[in-house]
Amino acid sequence: MLRTLAYDQAAPDPNAYTSGRWLRRDKEEREARHINLNFESLQKRVLELGDGAKYIQSYEKKEGGFNKAFIFSFDNDKKLVARLPTRVAGPSKLTTNSEVATIEYLRSHTSVPIPKILDWSDDPSNAIGGEYIIMEYARGVQLHQKWPTMNVVQRIKCIKSIMSNMKQVAAIVFPAYGSLYFNEADCGFKQPFSRRYCVGPQCSTRYWDCNVGEKRFYTSVSPNQGPWSDVTAYCDGLIDTGLSRLPPSEQTRSDRFLFAEPAEVHARLLSYGRDVLRILATDPRIIAAAKPTLYHSDLHKRNIFVFEEDPTNVTDIIDWQSSSIQPAFEYADEIPDFILPSANAKASSQSVDAGAELCQAAYDACLKGFIVPLAISRALDQDLLRPFRYCHRTWKDGIVAFRQDLIELATRWEALELPPPCPYPLPSPSDLALHEQQFAQYKKAQGVLHQVMDFLDTPSDGWVPSTEWTTTNALHEQFFAECLRAVRTNDEGDNDMDEETLRKMWPFDIPEGGQCLN
């Protein structure tokens, strides 16, 4: 008789997000990651797939930014993983269907090692209570566990093994930009790809109303989530996404924000941006760097498994959820953590990780030899690429950064041998002076962000492990109070920083000890 575990009241709630908290919009972030799971039904289904197991010995709950995972251990020493997406993972049904289709395609058309999917459902009304994927447990050990003990030669061999696998993925030829689906998926417009698969809408949260605090308004533009058959159509998707973030009429941002401009100002700049991108989309340099490319979107050591005895060889690569088909240049600025200096090397100027330079060189050589479109993209003049990266984020990040991108490109338009005239008119001297002042403040705000991140040891979204929440939250309040005191007394002689500016620049929620201007 198959036997599941009785629910342990002392164990973390399977439905609630319990792994961490946020220094910004904490309640909303945790609620967005709550699921309504029938844990008993999940256990029964997992046990049925347990290769003869009679009962579940234990389970471990793991939570990332987008999913919950449960690692089940059976009486026969086998393990299975059940992954369930949260609301912030992407569009309902499509995200799961695309992830499964991507994994199944790669497993059947390449030799890239990926754990086998045993069961899945993209129907949130199923008996388990949500979309899920049940798959084999990855073989080997996570690379991040072995990396500190590996010498430079081993690390370089491992990088070659990783990139040899990614070469197979990037070499696949696709007819459009978007995400991969099974042909029977109910995903709207599709581009045929093969007998079993198609290219449909892009699943990235960039294009959907999934992220906390990032509403979409389709008042001036219709949803444009792909698929896109060429670079020009892809560019229109980026601009339409930027427009979809703009609220109706002349509304400005109501939260703390530097240089909050009315929506119509954003719309006007995005209109210029569309004209600029359409010209760039026809440039041979961009076309060469825009091959529709499938790639792993989070190629870091925690997602790569290697042999315990020989960590130079990859055993499995996991977490393909956000992998989609994009222009190769979209991946050009992605920096995998296996080519970065170690944390210890960063902490001490006396301990420089010289091996990191060799790893970087090995990675670059692999790109040039294995994935040419990515190598082309990395070598391309970045002024040609920046407008693609930031145009859809003006309402989220502020209009100043995208305006700066357009100004720099327009200034170099002729030198970059782009066809005249440039569709973006340079600002008047007075407007340019105002912009330069705002851009200086924008860069200062970025400096504040990184200073706070470094002090609190937290990423840009303010996530903090639950075990460190009390300490980090207290440090946050203390650090803000100290910065506020410094501004009020002007200890550093900074005439451009007053209390109101500091509050608007502060990247996280104002601590309760400081009066918020909202």
C-alpha positions as CSV (number, residue, x, y, z in Angstrom):
1,M,0.0,0.0,0.0
2,L,1.3,3.4,-0.9
3,R,1.7,5.7,2.0
4,T,2.1,9.5,2.0
5,L,3.5,11.7,4.8
6,A,1.1,13.1,7.4
7,Y,1.3,16.9,7.2
8,D,3.9,18.1,9.7
9,Q,2.5,21.1,11.5
10,A,6.0,22.2,12.4
11,A,7.1,22.1,8.7
12,P,6.9,25.3,6.6
13,D,3.5,25.9,5.1
14,P,3.6,24.4,1.5
15,N,1.4,27.2,0.2
16,A,3.0,30.3,1.8
17,Y,6.2,31.8,0.7
18,T,8.5,31.3,3.7
19,S,12.1,31.5,2.4
20,G,12.5,35.2,2.6
21,R,11.1,38.7,2.8
22,W,11.5,41.9,0.8
23,L,12.6,45.4,1.8
24,R,10.3,46.8,-0.8
25,R,6.6,45.8,-1.1
26,D,7.2,42.9,1.3
27,K,3.5,42.0,1.8
28,E,2.7,42.1,-1.9
29,E,5.8,40.1,-2.9
30,R,5.0,37.3,-0.5
31,E,1.3,37.2,-1.5
32,A,2.2,37.0,-5.1
33,R,4.2,33.8,-4.4
34,H,1.4,32.1,-2.4
35,I,-0.2,29.1,-4.1
36,N,-3.3,27.0,-3.3
37,L,-1.8,23.5,-3.3
38,N,-3.5,20.2,-2.4
39,F,-0.4,18.8,-0.8
40,E,-1.9,15.4,-0.2
41,S,-2.8,15.0,-3.9
42,L,0.7,16.1,-4.9
43,Q,2.3,13.5,-2.6
44,K,0.0,10.8,-4.0
45,R,0.9,11.6,-7.6
46,V,4.6,11.8,-6.8
47,L,4.5,8.5,-5.0
48,E,2.8,6.9,-8.0
49,L,5.9,7.9,-10.0
50,G,8.4,6.8,-7.4
51,D,9.7,3.7,-9.3
52,G,8.3,1.2,-6.9
53,A,8.5,3.2,-3.7
54,K,6.0,2.4,-1.0
55,Y,6.2,5.6,1.0
56,I,7.7,9.0,1.2
57,Q,10.4,9.3,3.8
58,S,10.8,13.0,3.8
59,Y,10.5,16.1,1.7
60,E,12.3,19.4,1.4
61,K,10.7,22.7,0.3
62,K,12.8,25.0,-1.9
63,E,11.7,28.4,-3.1
64,G,13.2,30.6,-5.7
65,G,12.0,34.0,-7.0
66,F,9.3,32.4,-9.3
67,N,8.6,28.8,-8.2
68,K,8.2,26.4,-5.4
69,A,10.0,23.1,-5.5
70,F,9.5,20.1,-3.3
71,I,12.2,17.4,-3.2
72,F,10.7,14.1,-2.2
73,S,12.8,11.2,-0.8
74,F,11.4,7.7,-0.9
75,D,12.0,4.5,0.9
76,N,13.9,3.1,-2.1
77,D,16.5,5.9,-1.9
78,K,15.1,7.6,-5.0
79,K,14.2,11.3,-5.2
80,L,11.8,13.2,-7.4
81,V,11.2,17.0,-7.7
82,A,7.9,18.7,-8.1
83,R,8.0,22.3,-9.3
84,L,5.0,24.7,-9.1
85,P,5.1,28.2,-10.6
86,T,3.8,31.2,-8.7
87,R,1.9,34.1,-10.2
88,V,5.1,36.0,-10.9
89,A,6.6,33.2,-13.0
90,G,4.8,34.2,-16.1
91,P,1.4,33.9,-17.9
92,S,-0.8,31.1,-16.6
93,K,-0.7,27.8,-18.6
94,L,1.7,29.2,-21.2
95,T,4.7,29.3,-18.8
96,T,4.4,25.6,-17.9
97,N,3.6,24.4,-21.4
98,S,6.6,26.3,-22.8
99,E,9.0,25.0,-20.2
100,V,8.0,21.4,-20.8
101,A,8.1,21.8,-24.6
102,T,11.5,23.4,-24.4
103,I,12.9,20.6,-22.2
104,E,11.3,17.9,-24.3
105,Y,12.6,19.4,-27.5
106,L,16.2,19.7,-26.2
107,R,16.1,16.2,-24.7
108,S,15.1,14.7,-28.0
109,H,17.1,16.9,-30.4
110,T,20.3,17.5,-28.5
111,S,22.6,15.7,-26.1
112,V,22.2,18.4,-23.5
113,P,21.7,16.6,-20.1
114,I,18.4,17.7,-18.6
115,P,16.4,15.7,-15.9
116,K,13.5,13.8,-17.4
117,I,9.9,15.1,-16.9
118,L,7.7,12.3,-15.6
119,D,4.4,14.2,-15.4
120,W,3.1,17.7,-15.8
121,S,0.0,19.8,-16.1
122,D,-0.6,23.3,-17.4
123,D,-4.2,23.2,-16.1
124,P,-4.5,25.1,-12.7
125,S,-7.8,23.5,-12.0
126,N,-6.3,20.0,-11.7
127,A,-6.6,17.9,-8.5
128,I,-3.3,19.1,-7.2
129,G,-4.5,22.7,-7.3
130,G,-2.1,24.3,-9.7
131,E,0.2,23.9,-12.6
132,Y,3.1,21.5,-11.9
133,I,6.1,19.6,-13.4
134,I,7.3,16.4,-11.7
135,M,10.8,15.4,-12.9
136,E,13.7,13.3,-12.0
137,Y,16.2,14.6,-9.4
138,A,19.3,16.0,-11.1
139,R,22.3,13.8,-11.1
140,G,25.6,14.8,-9.5
141,V,26.2,17.8,-7.3
142,Q,25.6,21.5,-7.9
143,L,28.6,23.2,-9.4
144,H,28.6,25.9,-6.8
145,Q,29.5,23.3,-4.2
146,K,32.5,22.0,-6.1
147,W,33.8,25.3,-7.6
148,P,35.8,26.5,-4.6
149,T,37.8,23.3,-4.5
150,M,38.5,23.2,-8.3
151,N,41.8,24.5,-9.7
152,V,42.0,26.8,-12.7
153,V,42.6,23.9,-15.2
154,Q,39.5,22.1,-13.9
155,R,37.4,25.3,-14.1
156,I,38.4,25.9,-17.7
157,K,37.5,22.3,-18.6
158,C,34.2,22.7,-16.9
159,I,33.5,25.9,-18.8
160,K,34.2,24.2,-22.0
161,S,31.8,21.4,-21.1
162,I,29.1,23.9,-20.2
163,M,29.5,25.9,-23.4
164,S,29.7,22.7,-25.6
165,N,26.2,22.0,-24.3
166,M,25.0,25.6,-24.9
167,K,26.4,25.4,-28.5
168,Q,23.9,22.7,-29.3
169,V,21.0,24.9,-27.9
170,A,22.1,28.1,-29.7
171,A,22.6,26.3,-33.0
172,I,18.9,25.4,-33.4
173,V,17.3,27.4,-36.2
174,F,13.9,29.0,-35.4
175,P,11.5,30.8,-37.7
176,A,10.6,33.6,-35.3
177,Y,11.2,35.2,-31.9
178,G,9.0,34.0,-29.0
179,S,8.7,30.9,-26.8
180,L,8.5,27.2,-27.8
181,Y,5.2,25.3,-27.3
182,F,3.6,22.1,-28.1
183,N,1.4,22.5,-31.2
184,E,-1.8,21.8,-29.3
185,A,-1.1,24.6,-26.8
186,D,-3.9,27.2,-26.6
187,C,-1.5,30.1,-26.9
188,G,-3.0,32.2,-29.7
189,F,-1.1,33.0,-32.8
190,K,1.6,30.4,-33.6
191,Q,4.5,30.1,-36.0
192,P,4.9,26.4,-37.2
193,F,8.2,24.9,-36.3
194,S,8.0,21.2,-36.5
195,R,5.5,18.3,-36.4
196,R,5.2,18.5,-32.7
197,Y,6.3,22.1,-31.8
198,C,5.5,25.7,-32.6
199,V,6.8,29.2,-31.7
200,G,4.2,31.2,-29.9
201,P,4.0,34.3,-27.6
202,Q,7.0,35.2,-25.5
203,C,6.6,34.0,-21.9
204,S,8.9,36.5,-20.3
205,T,7.3,38.5,-17.5
206,R,8.5,41.6,-19.5
207,Y,5.5,41.2,-21.7
208,W,2.8,40.3,-19.2
209,D,1.0,41.7,-16.1
210,C,2.9,39.4,-13.6
211,N,5.4,41.5,-11.7
212,V,4.5,43.1,-8.4
213,G,4.0,46.9,-8.7
214,E,4.1,46.9,-12.5
215,K,0.6,47.3,-13.9
216,R,-0.3,47.1,-17.6
217,F,-2.7,49.5,-19.3
218,Y,-3.8,48.6,-22.8
219,T,-5.5,51.9,-23.5
220,S,-3.2,53.3,-26.2
221,V,-1.8,50.0,-27.5
222,S,-2.9,46.4,-27.8
223,P,-1.0,43.5,-26.2
224,N,2.0,42.6,-28.3
225,Q,3.7,39.5,-26.9
226,G,4.7,37.8,-30.2
227,P,5.7,35.7,-31.9
228,W,7.6,38.1,-34.1
229,S,8.9,37.0,-37.5
230,D,11.7,39.6,-37.9
231,V,13.7,42.1,-36.0
232,T,11.4,45.1,-36.9
233,A,8.4,43.3,-35.5
234,Y,10.4,42.4,-32.4
235,C,11.3,46.0,-31.9
236,D,7.6,47.0,-32.1
237,G,7.0,44.5,-29.4
238,L,9.5,46.2,-27.1
239,I,8.1,49.7,-27.7
240,D,4.5,48.4,-27.3
241,T,5.5,46.8,-24.0
242,G,6.9,50.2,-22.9
243,L,3.6,51.9,-23.9
244,S,1.6,49.2,-22.0
245,R,3.1,50.3,-18.7
246,L,1.9,53.9,-19.1
247,P,-1.3,54.8,-17.2
248,P,-4.1,56.7,-19.0
249,S,-4.0,60.5,-19.6
250,E,-1.3,62.7,-18.1
251,Q,-0.9,60.7,-14.8
252,T,2.5,60.7,-13.2
253,R,4.0,58.2,-10.9
254,S,2.4,58.4,-7.4
255,D,5.2,56.7,-5.5
256,R,8.5,58.1,-4.5
257,F,10.4,58.7,-7.8
258,L,12.9,61.0,-9.3
259,F,12.0,63.0,-12.4
260,A,8.4,61.6,-12.6
261,E,7.2,62.7,-16.0
262,P,3.6,62.5,-17.3
263,A,2.7,59.5,-19.3
264,E,2.4,61.6,-22.5
265,V,6.1,62.5,-22.2
266,H,7.0,58.9,-22.1
267,A,4.8,58.1,-25.0
268,R,6.4,60.8,-27.1
269,L,9.9,59.6,-26.4
270,L,8.9,56.0,-27.1
271,S,7.5,57.1,-30.4
272,Y,10.9,58.4,-31.3
273,G,12.4,55.2,-30.0
274,R,10.2,53.2,-32.3
275,D,11.5,55.1,-35.3
276,V,15.1,54.7,-34.1
277,L,14.8,50.9,-33.5
278,R,13.1,50.3,-36.9
279,I,16.2,51.9,-38.6
280,L,18.6,49.9,-36.4
281,A,16.6,46.7,-37.2
282,T,17.7,47.0,-40.9
283,D,21.4,47.6,-40.1
284,P,23.5,44.6,-41.2
285,R,25.4,44.7,-37.9
286,I,22.2,44.3,-35.9
287,I,20.9,41.6,-38.2
288,A,24.1,39.6,-37.8
289,A,23.6,39.8,-34.0
290,A,19.9,39.1,-34.1
291,K,19.7,35.4,-35.0
292,P,16.6,33.9,-33.3
293,T,18.4,32.1,-30.5
294,L,17.3,29.8,-27.7
295,Y,19.6,30.0,-24.7
296,H,19.5,29.3,-21.0
297,S,18.4,32.5,-19.2
298,D,20.1,31.8,-15.9
299,L,23.3,29.9,-16.6
300,H,24.8,30.0,-13.2
301,K,26.5,27.5,-10.9
302,R,23.4,26.6,-8.9
303,N,21.6,25.4,-12.1
304,I,24.5,23.3,-13.3
305,F,25.3,19.8,-11.9
306,V,28.6,18.0,-12.3
307,F,30.1,14.7,-11.3
308,E,31.2,14.5,-7.7
309,E,34.4,12.7,-8.7
310,D,35.1,14.7,-11.8
311,P,33.5,18.2,-11.7
312,T,34.8,19.1,-15.1
313,N,32.0,17.2,-16.7
314,V,28.3,18.4,-16.6
315,T,25.7,15.9,-15.5
316,D,22.6,18.0,-15.7
317,I,21.4,21.6,-16.4
318,I,18.2,22.6,-14.7
319,D,15.7,25.5,-14.6
320,W,14.8,26.2,-18.3
321,Q,11.6,28.0,-17.3
322,S,12.4,31.4,-18.7
323,S,14.4,30.2,-21.7
324,S,12.9,31.7,-24.9
325,I,13.8,32.5,-28.5
326,Q,15.3,36.0,-28.6
327,P,17.7,38.0,-30.8
328,A,21.2,36.8,-29.8
329,F,22.1,40.3,-28.7
330,E,19.7,40.0,-25.8
331,Y,22.1,37.6,-24.2
332,A,25.2,39.6,-24.9
333,D,25.5,41.3,-21.5
334,E,24.6,38.2,-19.5
335,I,27.6,37.3,-17.2
336,P,27.5,33.8,-15.8
337,D,28.8,33.6,-12.2
338,F,31.4,31.0,-13.1
339,I,33.6,33.6,-14.8
340,L,33.3,36.2,-12.0
341,P,35.9,36.6,-9.2
342,S,35.0,34.6,-6.1
343,A,33.4,36.4,-3.1
344,N,36.5,36.0,-1.1
345,A,38.6,37.6,-3.8
346,K,36.2,40.6,-3.9
347,A,36.4,41.0,-0.1
348,S,40.2,41.3,0.0
349,S,42.4,43.4,-2.2
350,Q,45.3,41.0,-1.1
351,S,43.5,38.0,-2.6
352,V,43.0,38.6,-6.3
353,D,41.3,35.7,-8.1
354,A,43.7,35.5,-11.0
355,G,41.9,32.4,-12.2
356,A,38.9,34.5,-12.9
357,E,40.7,36.2,-15.8
358,L,41.6,32.9,-17.3
359,C,38.0,31.7,-16.9
360,Q,36.8,34.9,-18.6
361,A,39.2,34.3,-21.5
362,A,38.1,30.7,-21.8
363,Y,34.4,31.7,-21.8
364,D,35.1,34.4,-24.5
365,A,37.0,31.8,-26.6
366,C,34.0,29.4,-26.3
367,L,31.6,32.0,-27.5
368,K,33.8,32.9,-30.5
369,G,34.2,29.2,-31.4
370,F,30.8,27.8,-30.4
371,I,28.1,30.6,-30.4
372,V,29.2,33.2,-33.0
373,P,26.1,35.4,-32.9
374,L,26.7,36.0,-29.1
375,A,30.3,36.8,-29.8
376,I,29.3,39.2,-32.5
377,S,26.9,40.9,-30.1
378,R,29.5,41.2,-27.4
379,A,31.9,42.9,-29.8
380,L,29.2,45.3,-31.2
381,D,29.3,49.0,-30.3
382,Q,27.1,49.1,-27.3
383,D,25.5,52.4,-28.3
384,L,23.8,50.4,-31.0
385,L,22.3,47.9,-28.5
386,R,21.4,50.0,-25.4
387,P,18.1,51.4,-26.9
388,F,16.8,47.8,-27.3
389,R,17.6,47.0,-23.7
390,Y,15.9,49.9,-21.9
391,C,13.1,51.2,-24.1
392,H,10.4,49.1,-22.5
393,R,11.4,50.2,-19.0
394,T,10.9,54.0,-19.0
395,W,7.9,53.9,-16.6
396,K,9.7,51.5,-14.3
397,D,13.2,52.9,-14.2
398,G,12.5,56.5,-15.3
399,I,12.7,58.2,-18.6
400,V,16.2,59.7,-18.1
401,A,18.2,56.6,-18.9
402,F,16.4,55.9,-22.2
403,R,16.6,59.6,-23.2
404,Q,20.4,59.4,-22.6
405,D,20.6,56.3,-24.8
406,L,18.9,58.2,-27.6
407,I,21.0,61.3,-27.2
408,E,24.3,59.3,-27.3
409,L,23.1,57.4,-30.3
410,A,21.9,60.5,-32.1
411,T,25.2,62.3,-31.4
412,R,27.2,59.5,-33.0
413,W,24.6,58.7,-35.7
414,E,26.8,59.8,-38.6
415,A,30.0,58.3,-37.1
416,L,28.2,55.0,-36.7
417,E,27.4,55.1,-40.4
418,L,23.6,55.0,-39.9
419,P,21.4,56.3,-42.7
420,P,20.5,60.0,-42.3
421,P,18.6,61.7,-40.8
422,C,18.4,60.5,-37.3
423,P,14.7,60.3,-36.4
424,Y,15.4,61.5,-32.8
425,P,16.0,65.3,-32.6
426,L,18.6,66.3,-30.1
427,P,17.2,68.5,-27.3
428,S,17.6,72.2,-27.3
429,P,20.6,73.6,-25.3
430,S,18.3,74.4,-22.3
431,D,16.6,71.1,-22.4
432,L,19.9,69.3,-22.8
433,A,21.3,71.1,-19.8
434,L,18.2,70.0,-17.7
435,H,18.6,66.5,-18.9
436,E,22.3,66.4,-18.0
437,Q,21.4,67.6,-14.5
438,Q,18.8,64.9,-14.3
439,F,21.1,62.2,-15.7
440,A,23.7,63.1,-13.0
441,Q,21.1,62.7,-10.4
442,Y,20.1,59.4,-12.0
443,K,23.7,58.1,-11.8
444,K,23.8,59.3,-8.2
445,A,20.6,57.3,-7.5
446,Q,22.3,54.2,-9.0
447,G,25.2,54.8,-6.6
448,V,22.8,55.0,-3.7
449,L,21.2,51.7,-4.8
450,H,24.6,49.9,-4.9
451,Q,25.7,51.4,-1.7
452,V,22.6,50.2,0.1
453,M,22.8,46.8,-1.6
454,D,26.5,46.4,-0.5
455,F,25.8,47.5,3.0
456,L,22.8,45.2,3.5
457,D,24.2,42.4,1.3
458,T,20.9,42.2,-0.7
459,P,20.0,42.1,-4.4
460,S,18.4,45.1,-6.1
461,D,14.9,43.8,-5.3
462,G,15.6,43.9,-1.6
463,W,15.1,40.1,-1.0
464,V,16.4,38.9,2.4
465,P,16.5,35.3,3.7
466,S,14.0,34.7,6.5
467,T,16.7,33.8,8.9
468,E,18.4,37.2,8.4
469,W,15.3,39.3,8.2
470,T,15.3,40.8,11.7
471,T,19.0,41.7,11.6
472,T,18.9,43.1,8.0
473,N,15.7,45.1,8.6
474,A,17.3,46.7,11.7
475,L,20.4,47.5,9.7
476,H,18.3,49.0,7.0
477,E,16.6,51.3,9.4
478,Q,19.9,52.2,11.0
479,F,21.6,52.9,7.6
480,F,18.8,55.1,6.4
481,A,18.8,57.1,9.7
482,E,22.5,57.6,9.3
483,C,22.2,58.8,5.7
484,L,19.3,61.1,6.7
485,R,21.4,62.6,9.4
486,A,24.3,63.1,7.0
487,V,22.1,64.9,4.6
488,R,20.5,67.1,7.2
489,T,23.9,68.2,8.5
490,N,25.5,68.1,5.1
491,D,28.5,66.3,6.4
492,E,29.8,65.6,3.0
493,G,29.2,69.0,1.5
494,D,26.8,67.7,-1.1
495,N,24.6,70.6,-2.2
496,D,22.8,68.3,-4.7
497,M,21.4,66.0,-2.0
498,D,18.7,67.1,0.3
499,E,16.3,65.1,2.4
500,E,13.6,65.0,-0.2
501,T,16.0,63.8,-2.9
502,L,17.4,61.1,-0.6
503,R,13.9,59.8,0.1
504,K,13.2,59.7,-3.6
505,M,16.5,57.9,-4.4
506,W,16.1,55.4,-1.6
507,P,15.6,52.0,-3.3
508,F,13.6,50.3,-0.6
509,D,10.6,51.2,1.5
510,I,11.3,54.0,3.9
511,P,11.9,52.5,7.4
512,E,9.2,53.3,9.9
513,G,11.5,55.6,11.7
514,G,11.6,57.9,8.7
515,Q,8.5,59.7,7.6
516,C,7.6,58.7,4.0
517,L,6.5,61.3,1.5
518,N,4.0,59.0,-0.2
